[in-house]
């Protein structure tokens, strides 16, 4: 079967494959699942990747002449097949989210697809298919037979045909991250950290023991021989032995940490000359503090071994909002998209293309299942951009309310609008002055001063929060202006020659400067990433930021957001906006 430019680690269950060499020793995958259940850091990392993957969108596409993946036309058979995967968008989100955990922990998972007329699942259409994602623990292969555990039942999966897939028969697809040494075996970030994670489990137990310890095991208490407690009420004349009381209190404190025995001291009245005879000999151990430090180091090492930035697991407390946005973008590019590509490749090779081939669809081998991560990259706070776009008259009042967190119930009434903006009188009559009965004058709105200077605004003059003078160097403003112009020009060139600008519309942009094409041709947010409109736009930023002592992550994120906002609002770039765009980055540098 031709796979085109797409590769993925996926195989469909057939009797030939089941009797051949298997995926090797799977014991490490069971250990990885144990770490998922015992170590919260593993669960957090897997859940973060899972939640991120579930936010992506699957679509059918093919490569165009520029090597970009463009969506299939509406109504095309490939688009219909992909839209029906897992029952639709909701099911696809759950499928991708499940593989976020499977590819992170054991590095492998299974997709079992059965015709729903045989299963009658309430979550899928009756004439569709029931899709299930199973773990390696839920699928057993032995004696040439495969058994899957679904909803507590043992389901036998019949072997498929090597040459042709029957879409009306149950299908089992193995999807895995290939090990670089032996591609048939699975690999995962957790696999390389298993020894480290088991060490972390031991350190957790040690810290727990330290936290629960009271007197027992914390040294030796020397007491004068024969020291006893006074007789308790209701007892005979016999006295309680001190050592027995201490042991009882210690056991109670360990068994029930919330009891008074854990916090209230034992009161013992003894002769004054005997007090000095009580001594507590401790066996101080440096391991108490060392265990906590070793645990922190183990967590940090595990975080650096993941495929996402370590700050995602360790926390973003020292990172500003621009840096957090840049880290999230990097995590999507390096940790999320490769796993989405693995799942998409599996669905392409073992589901979409076999069905297209069986139905004799033209160029069946060119169509593929692909993903769109634009929903993950959209900035959650677009209030400032919405305000600027509304001031320029390019979005409606309703859009402004939506982006700033309000709804239509917050819109002003007609009476409020009339009160704020009273209509001017057409031919007002000027009454004669009457000293005895003066006519009250309606107050007029004050005229606000307007700065008509054409010089770039000195937005950053003054002092920063630290009291130090701050003013963005003119060279930085000029360089950033060139970068923005070049980025918009590249966007215009790519839009002009892509599906975003149909041939019938290209006459409108003939002769228009490349950096202004986005103001004429509407570009959707998802097209920026899908068509790679800003690829390579900020490659020089680290060098420029380092030259002037600024944060490269902040500068990149600021320019990226500004240009995306211009494209979304179809607004031209203006030189005077640059200092405001980079203001927060200079504050970071200062």
N, C-alpha and C positions, 0 to 999 in steps of 0.2 A: 504494500500500500504506500503510495507516495505521500511523503510528509511535508514536502515543500521546505520552507525555511524554518519550520517549527519543530522543536524537539522537546520531548518530555519523558519523564520516567513513569510509564504506565503500561500495564499489560492486562489483557482480558483473560479470564479463567478459561482454559481449555484443558482437555485431558492430556495433551502432549506436554504442556507446560507443567502440569501438576506432577507428572512422573519424572520430569527432568530435575536439574539442580535447583533446589529451592533458594530462598533468600538468605540462607545461613542461620547462624545462631541468633535466636530472638530473645535470649534471656536478658540481654541488656535493656530491651524495650520494656519488659516487665519491671525491671529496676527503675527505669525512667518514670513509669507510671507511679511507682511507690514514692519517688521524690516529688512528683506532682501533688500527691495527697499529703505528704508530710512537711514539705518546705513551702511556706507561703510565697517566697520570692519566685519559685518556679511557677506556681499557679498564677501569680500576678503577670509575669512575662507572657505566659501562654494565653491568658485571658486578654491582655492588651492587644496582642497580635490577632487573636480571634475577633475581637470587637472591631479592629481596624479593617480586617479582611471582609467582614460582613457588610461594611459600608460601601464596598465597591459594586460596580454594576457590570453584568455580563452582556455582551452583544455579539452578533455575527458580523464578520468583516472580511476584508481581503486587502492585500497590498496594492497600492497604486503605483504609478510610474516613479514616484519619488521615494518609494520604500516606506511610506506611511500606511498605517492600517485605517481604512475608511469603512464606515458602517455599510451593511448590506441595504439595498433599497427596501422601502416598506413593501411588504407583500411577497418578498423573495422567500423561497422555500427555506433557505438557511436561517433567515431571520425568524421564521415561524418555529423551526426546530429549537433554536436557542431560547426563544421566549417561553417555550414549554418545559425547559429543563427545571426539574424540581418543583414543577407546578406554578412557576412564575417568580416575580421579584422577591416575594417574602420567603419562599422556599429556597431560592438561590442564596439569599442572605444567610440563612441557617446553614446551608451546605458549605459556603465559603467560611463561615465562622467556625464550623466544626473542624474543617481542615486547618484552620489557624492553630488549634490545639494539637491536632495529630501530627502535623509537620514540624511543630516545635518540640514536642516531647518524644514520641517514638519515631518520628520522621516518616511515618507511613500510615495510610488509612485505606479503607475499602468503600467503594460505592456499589450498592446493590440496587438494581433497577428491575421492577417487576410490573407487568401489565396490571393496571388497577382493576380490570374486570375480574381478575383472579384473586385480588387482595381485598377490594372494596374498602380502601382507606378513605376516611371522611375528609382527609386533608388534600386529596387530589381528585381531579375530575374522573368520572367513571370511565371515559374513553381515553384517559391519559395513562400515566405511569406513576407508580409509587417509588419514590427515591429515598434511600436510606444511606447514611454515612455510618460505617461501623469501624471499630478499633481492631487492632491485631488480636486482642483477646476475645473478640466476638466472632472471629472467623477461624475455622479449623480446616486444615487440608491434610488428609491422610488416606492412604490406600486408594489413590486415584479418585477421591470423592471430596467435595467441598460442602461444609455445613456452616450455615450462618445463624447466629442467635439474634432473632428479631422479636422484640416485645416479649421476651421470655420463651419463645418457641424455637425449636430447632428446624431450620428450613434448609432443605437440600437444594443446592444450586447445580443444575445440570451443566455439563461441559458444553461450551460453545464451539462453533465452527471456526477453524483457523482462517479460512479464506473469506468468509462472509458472515456478517452479523444479522441475526433475525431480530428485528425490533420488537416482535411480539413474544419473544422468549425472555426469561429472566437473564440478566447480565450482571456479572460481578467484575468490577474494575479495581485493580490494585494501583494506587497512586503513592509514590514515595519520592523522597529526596535521595538521589543516588550517592552511595559512598564513593569517594574518589579512588579508593584502592580496588574495590570490587563493586561495580555498578549495580549488580543485581541486589545488593544489600542496601538497606536504608541507613541514612545518617541524619543526625539532628544536632542542634546546639547543646541539648541536654546530655547527649551521649558523651561528649568530650569532657563534661563537668561532673560525671557520675561520682568519681572518687572524691572530688571536692565537695559535692553535695552530701555524701555520706559522712564526710568529716564535719560538715555543718550540722548534721543531725546529732552527732556526738557532742559537739560544742553546745548545742541547744539543751541537751540533757544535762551537761555539766553546769550550765548557767542556771537551769531549773533547780538542780540539787543545791547550788549555792544559795539561791533565793529562799528555799524551803528550810534550810538548816537553822537550828537554833543553838542549843547547847550540845546536843549529840554530835559527836564527830568534830567538835570545834575546840578540842583541847581537853585538859584534865582539871577538875576542880578538887583541890585539897581541902578537907574539912577535918577539924579535930575529932579524934576517935571518940565514939560514944555520943556525939551530938544528935539530939532528937527534938522533934516538934513536941509542943505541949499537947496534952490529951484533948482531942476534939470533943465537942458536946455530944452526949449520948454514948460515949465510949467508956470502957472500963478504965482502970487506973493505968493501963499500959499506954506508952507513948509511941507516936509514929516515928518510924525510922526516917531520917533526913534523906538518905540516898534513895529510898523507895519513893518518897514524895517527889524528888527531883526527876526521877525517871518517869513517873506518872504525868507530871506536868509537861515534860519534853514530848512524850508520846502524844498527848492531847494537842499540843501546839503544832506538831507535824501533821497529825491526822486532820485537824480542823484549824487552818490558819486564821480563820475569822474569830476564833474563840478568845476569851479574855486571857487564857493561859499563854497565848502567843505574844501578848504585849505587857501584861501586868507583872511586875516583879514579885518574887516569892518573899514574903516577910518572915523573918526569923529573929527572935529575940534571944540573944546569948550574952553571957557576961562580957564586960568591956575588955577584960584581959585576954579573951579568946578570939577577938575580932581579927587580930593580926595573924592568927593561925590559919585563917581562911585564905587560900591562894588559888588563883586560876592560871594554870599553865597552858598557853595557847601554842598550837602548831601552825604558825603563820605560813601561808603558802602564797607564793607569787602567782600561782596558776589562776587564782580567783580573778584578778584583774586581767591576766593574760588571756583567759578564756573569752572574755568579752571582746578584747582587741582582735583575737584570732577569728572570732565569729564575724566581726565587721570586715576583716580582710577577705574572708571566704565569700561573703556576700558581694563585695566589690569585684573580686576575681570572676565570680559567676556573671555579674553584670557585664563585664568587659568581654566575656565569651559569647554573649548573645549577638544576634544579627541586627540589633537595633542599638542606637546610642545608649551608653551606660546610664546617662542622666535620666532616661525614661524610667528605669527601675530604681535608681538611687534617689531620685527627686530632683526637682527643678528650682529649689529654693534660692540658689545663687545665680539663676539665669533670668534676665528680663524677658518681657513678652516677645520682643523680636527674636531673641535667642531661642526661646521656647518654640516659636513658630518655625525657625530654621531647623531645629532638632527634629521636630515632628515631620517636616518635609523630608529630611534625610532618612528618617526611620521608614517612611513610606517607600522611598526610592530603593533603599538597600535591604530592608527587612520584609516589607509587605509585598511589593510588586514581584519579586522573584517567586514567592510562594503562590501568588495569584497566577503567574505564568505557568507554574507546574500544574495547577488544577485546570487551567484553561487548555493547556496542551493535552492533558488526559481526555478532557471532554471532546476535543477536536479529533484526536486520532482514533478514539474507540467509541465515539457516539455520533458526532455530527457527520464526519466524512463517510463512515460506513453506510449511514442512512442515505446520504446524498448519492453515493455510488449505487446503492441498491435501487434507488429511484431513477437512475440514469440522468441525474441533473448535470447540465453542462458545466465543465470546469469544476467538478465536485472537489478535486484535490486542492483547489486554490482557496476555498472558503475555510474559515477557522473561527473558533470561539475565542474572544478576547475580552479584556477587562477595561473599565474606565474608572480611574481613581480620582476624578475631578470632585466628587462629593466629599472626599477626604481632605482636599486641599483648599476648600473654600474657607476663607477667614470667617470666624464666627461673629466678630464684632465689625460690622460695616457701617456703624452709625455715622462716623465722621465723613466717610465717602458719600453716604446718602445725603447728608446735609449739604455738602459741596455740590453734588449733582442736582439737588433740588434748587439751590440758589441760582444755578445756571439754567434752570428751566428744562432739564432733560429727563426728570422723573416726576411722577405725579405725587400729590399729597398723600394718597393712599400708600404708595410705595415707601415714602418717607416714614409714615407711621409704622409700617411693617418692619422696616429695618432698624428703627429705634425702639422697638418693643411695645408699641401701642397698637390698638386696633381701631376699627371704624367707630366704635362707641365713644372714643375719645375725640372725635372730630368736632370742631366748633359748630354751633347751630347758626342758622341764618341771622338770628338776632345778635349773636355775639360778633359775627363778621361785620354786620352793619354798625355795631357800636364801635368796633375797632377802626373801621374805615368809613367814616360818614361821607355820604355823597355830597359833592360840592353843589351849592346853589347856582342855578344858571344865570339869573339877572337879579342879584340881591339889590334891594333898595337901601340906599344909605339914609338913615333917618337923621333929621336935623337934631343938632345938639340941644338938649334940654337940661339946663342946669338943675332944675328942680326934680325932674324925673329922668335920670340918665338911663340909657338903654344898656343892659348888660352885654358885654362882648364875649363871644364864644372863644375859648382859648384855642390857639392854633398849635399844631404839632411843632416842636422845635426843629430847627434845621441843624442836622448833624454835620460836623466838619468832615470834609472829604479830602483825602490826600490825593492830589492829582499829579504827584511826582512820578516820573517814568523810571526813576532809578530803582534797582532791585531793593526790596525792603530789607532792612537790617534786623531780621527777625531774631537773631541770636545775640544782639547786643545786650550788655548788662552783665549780671552775675548769675552763676548757676547756683544750684542748691547748696554747694559747698562754699559759696562766697567768692569763688575765683572768677576772674573775667573770662568770658567765652564769646567767641565770634568765629563763625565758620570761615576758614580761609577761602579767599576768592578762587584760588586754584582748584580747590575741591569742588566748588560750585560749578566752575567751568567744565571740569572733567566729568562730573556727574551729568551735566547737561548734554555733553557729547554722547555719553553712554546711553542716556534715555533716547536721544534722537536716533542713534544707531539701532537700538532695540525696536523702536517703533518702525523704522525703515525696514528692518528684517521682517517684522510682523506684516507690514504692507506688502512686501514682495511675496511672502509665503501665502498670504491670503489671496492675493491676486492670481496666483497660479495653483490654487487648491480648490477643493469642492466647496469651500466656504463662499466662494465667489463664482456662481454659475457663469457659463460662457455668455449667456444672454445678458448678464449684468456687467460684464467687463468693459463695455463701452463707457459706462458711467465713470470709471476710474481712469480712463485713458487720459494721460497728461496730468493727472493728479500726483502731487508729491507723495513718495512712498510713506513718509511718516504721517500722512494725513488720511491714508486709505481707510484706517479703522474708523474714522468719523463718518464715512459714507457707507461702507459695507458692515452690517451688524455681525459681530463675532460673539458666539455664545461662550460662557465660561468654560464648558467642557472641551470646546474646540481648541482652546489655548494649549492645553496639555496633550490632547489627542493628536493635534496636528504639529506639535512641537514648535509653536510660534515663537517661544522665547528661549529655545535651546541655545546654549552658548552665549546668551546675552550678557552674562555677568562674569565671564571667565577672568576678566582683568581686575575685577573688584578687589580680591585679596591683595594684589600687588599695590593698587592705589591706596587702599585703606591702610596697609602697613606703612606706606610712605608718609602718611600724615598722622599716624598714631591712632587710627580709628578702628572700631570693631568690624572686621570683614563680614561676620554673620549678620550684624545689625544693618550694615550698609546694603548688603545683598537683599535682605528681607524688605528693607524700606523701599528700595528702587523697584523690586518685584511687585510689591503691593501697589505702589503708585502707578506703574505702567498698566497693571491689570485693571485698576480703577478707571484709568483713562480709556482703555479699550471697552470696558463694560458700559461706561457712560457716553462713549463716542465723543470725547472731548480732546481738543488739541493740547499739546504740551506747551507750557509757558515757562520761560527761564526763571521768572520771579518766584515760582513755586518750589524751586530746588532747595533753598535754605530751610523751608518748613519741612520738606520731606526728610531731610537728614538731621533735623534738630536733635531728636532723641539720641542719635548715634554719636553726635559730638558731646552730648551730655555724658554718655557712657564713657567716652574717651577721656573727658575732662575729669 
